[in-house]
Amino acid sequence: MGADTKIKICGLTTPEAVAAVNEIRADMAGLVFFPKSPRNVSISDACALAGGLASSVQSVALVVDAPDHELDEIIGGVAPNMLQLHGAETPERVAQVKARTGLPVMKALAIAEADDLTAARAYEKVADWLLFDAKPPKSLANALPGGNGLVFDWTLLTGFESACPWMLSGGLDADNVAEAARISGARAVDVSSGVESEPGLKDPDRIRAFAAAARS
């Protein structure tokens, strides 16, 4: 970890969260378009939030198995800098979305064991970023595609090299992000529930603490 560590704060829902993201000079900010998530925002609200971001912060629209018409609505209303595909999208779908929209694409992949990382290789040449998140156990009722606050075995990523940049996610917070990056070798980290005071509500103080820890 260090000052050059890239930081993504995902699931913004308030102007206060936007202000904190700008203050810490985050690299990316995620807006969630998934009705089952407590972080879900409407296109009009997302437009206002994205409009408040500093020009140096890339806006990322997170979707889950979204059809083309939904992507068109989000892009037309919000004009995000990047799309994050957080569902069961195939490599072919990732390539299709990227070609059709002309936007960079981040593909989120659920990791629990080494085989999951091997499967992720299929996305290296079609995505602009890979995001490794924890795979929820089948016993976890009502699990979301992401933002569950779960961690996975970071040693799975030790020494991992990819044809495209990758980001670590899954249960990160100010207390564990430095250790997570040290073990995994991550140079980019993503946080959502780990900087919240309650589901869907970002805490500016926790955002500041996370950034400080990530760059320490």
C-alpha positions in Angstrom: 0.0 0.0 0.0 1.0 3.6 -0.4 0.1 7.0 -1.7 -0.3 5.6 -5.2 -3.0 3.0 -4.1 -6.2 3.5 -6.1 -9.3 3.8 -4.1 -12.9 3.2 -5.2 -15.8 4.1 -2.9 -18.9 2.3 -4.0 -22.6 2.8 -3.4 -22.9 6.6 -2.9 -26.4 7.8 -2.0 -25.9 11.3 -0.5 -24.2 14.6 -1.3 -22.3 14.2 2.0 -20.7 11.0 0.6 -19.8 12.7 -2.6 -18.1 15.5 -0.7 -16.1 13.0 1.3 -15.1 11.2 -1.8 -13.9 14.4 -3.3 -12.0 15.3 -0.1 -10.0 12.1 -0.1 -9.3 12.4 -3.8 -10.7 8.9 -4.5 -10.0 7.5 -8.0 -13.5 6.1 -8.6 -17.0 6.4 -7.1 -19.7 3.7 -7.6 -23.4 4.3 -8.2 -25.6 1.2 -7.8 -28.4 0.4 -10.1 -29.9 -2.7 -8.5 -33.3 -2.5 -6.8 -32.5 -5.2 -4.2 -29.5 -3.2 -2.9 -29.9 -0.7 0.0 -27.5 1.5 -2.1 -29.8 1.5 -5.2 -30.3 5.0 -6.7 -32.6 6.4 -9.3 -31.2 7.7 -12.5 -32.1 11.3 -11.6 -30.5 11.0 -8.1 -27.4 9.3 -9.7 -27.1 12.1 -12.2 -27.1 14.7 -9.3 -24.6 12.7 -7.4 -22.3 12.1 -10.4 -22.5 15.8 -11.2 -21.1 16.7 -7.8 -18.0 14.5 -8.2 -14.7 16.2 -8.8 -13.4 15.9 -12.4 -10.6 13.6 -11.2 -13.1 11.0 -9.8 -14.4 8.5 -12.3 -18.0 7.7 -11.9 -18.8 4.0 -12.2 -22.3 2.7 -12.8 -22.8 -0.7 -11.2 -25.4 -3.0 -12.8 -26.4 -6.7 -12.4 -27.1 -8.6 -15.6 -28.6 -5.4 -17.0 -30.3 -5.7 -20.5 -29.2 -3.2 -23.2 -32.2 -0.9 -22.7 -31.4 -0.5 -19.0 -27.7 0.3 -19.9 -28.9 2.9 -22.5 -31.1 4.6 -19.9 -28.3 4.8 -17.3 -25.7 6.0 -19.9 -28.2 8.6 -21.3 -29.2 9.9 -17.9 -26.0 9.7 -15.9 -23.1 9.6 -18.5 -20.8 7.4 -16.2 -17.1 7.1 -17.0 -17.2 3.3 -16.6 -19.6 0.4 -16.2 -19.3 -2.3 -13.5 -20.9 -5.6 -14.4 -21.6 -7.3 -11.1 -23.8 -10.2 -12.2 -23.3 -13.5 -14.1 -22.2 -11.8 -17.3 -20.1 -14.0 -19.5 -16.9 -12.9 -21.2 -18.9 -12.6 -24.4 -21.4 -10.3 -22.8 -18.6 -8.2 -21.3 -17.1 -7.7 -24.8 -20.5 -7.0 -26.2 -21.3 -4.3 -23.6 -17.9 -2.7 -24.1 -18.3 -2.6 -27.9 -21.9 -1.4 -27.8 -21.4 1.4 -25.3 -17.9 2.5 -26.0 -17.2 2.6 -22.2 -14.6 0.9 -20.2 -15.9 -2.1 -18.3 -15.1 -3.5 -14.9 -16.1 -7.1 -14.3 -16.8 -8.2 -10.7 -16.0 -11.8 -9.9 -16.9 -13.8 -6.8 -13.9 -15.6 -5.2 -13.9 -18.3 -2.6 -11.2 -20.8 -3.9 -8.4 -21.1 -6.4 -10.6 -22.4 -9.1 -12.6 -19.2 -9.0 -9.5 -17.2 -9.8 -8.7 -19.6 -12.6 -12.1 -19.0 -14.1 -11.5 -15.3 -13.9 -8.8 -15.6 -16.5 -11.5 -15.7 -19.2 -12.2 -12.1 -18.6 -8.7 -10.7 -18.7 -8.7 -9.7 -22.4 -12.3 -8.4 -22.6 -12.5 -6.3 -19.4 -10.6 -3.1 -18.6 -10.6 -4.0 -14.9 -11.3 -7.1 -12.8 -12.8 -6.7 -9.3 -12.4 -9.6 -6.9 -15.2 -9.8 -4.3 -16.1 -12.5 -1.8 -18.4 -15.3 -2.9 -21.3 -15.4 -0.5 -21.9 -18.9 1.1 -25.0 -20.7 0.0 -26.1 -20.5 3.7 -26.3 -16.7 3.6 -30.0 -15.8 2.9 -30.7 -12.8 0.7 -27.1 -12.3 -0.2 -26.5 -9.5 -2.7 -24.1 -9.8 -5.6 -21.8 -7.5 -3.6 -21.7 -5.2 -0.6 -22.3 -8.1 1.9 -19.3 -7.2 4.1 -17.7 -10.6 3.6 -14.0 -11.2 3.1 -12.2 -14.1 1.3 -8.8 -15.7 1.6 -6.5 -12.9 0.4 -3.6 -15.4 0.0 -5.4 -16.7 -3.1 -4.2 -13.5 -4.8 -0.6 -13.5 -3.6 1.6 -13.2 -6.7 -1.4 -13.0 -9.0 -0.7 -11.2 -12.3 -3.3 -10.3 -14.8 -3.4 -9.0 -18.4 -5.5 -6.1 -17.1 -5.5 -4.2 -13.7 -7.4 -5.7 -10.8 -9.0 -4.4 -7.7 -9.6 -6.0 -4.3 -13.1 -5.9 -2.7 -15.1 -7.7 -0.1 -15.4 -6.8 3.5 -12.7 -4.2 3.5 -12.6 -1.4 6.1 -10.1 1.0 7.8 -9.0 -1.8 10.1 -8.1 -4.5 7.6 -7.4 -2.8 4.2 -3.6 -2.4 4.8 -3.2 -6.0 5.8 -5.5 -7.1 2.9 -3.4 -5.2 0.4 -0.1 -6.5 1.9 -1.2 -10.1 1.6 -2.9 -9.9 -1.7 -0.6 -7.5 -3.4 -3.5 -5.3 -4.4 -2.7 -1.9 -5.8 -6.4 -0.9 -6.0 -9.1 -1.3 -3.3 -12.9 -1.0 -3.3 -15.1 -0.4 -0.3 -18.9 -0.1 0.3 -20.4 -1.5 3.5 -17.0 -1.0 5.3 -17.5 2.8 5.3 -21.2 2.9 6.3 -23.0 3.8 9.5 -25.9 1.7 8.3 -26.7 -0.1 5.1 -26.8 2.4 2.3 -25.6 5.4 4.3 -21.9 6.3 3.9 -20.1 7.8 6.9 -17.7 10.6 5.8 -15.4 9.9 8.8 -15.2 6.3 7.9 -14.4 7.2 4.3 -11.5 9.4 5.5 -10.2 6.7 7.8 -10.3 4.1 5.1 -8.4 6.4 2.7 -5.8 7.1 5.3 -5.3 3.4 6.0 -5.2 2.4 2.4 -2.5 5.0 1.6 -0.5 4.5 4.8 
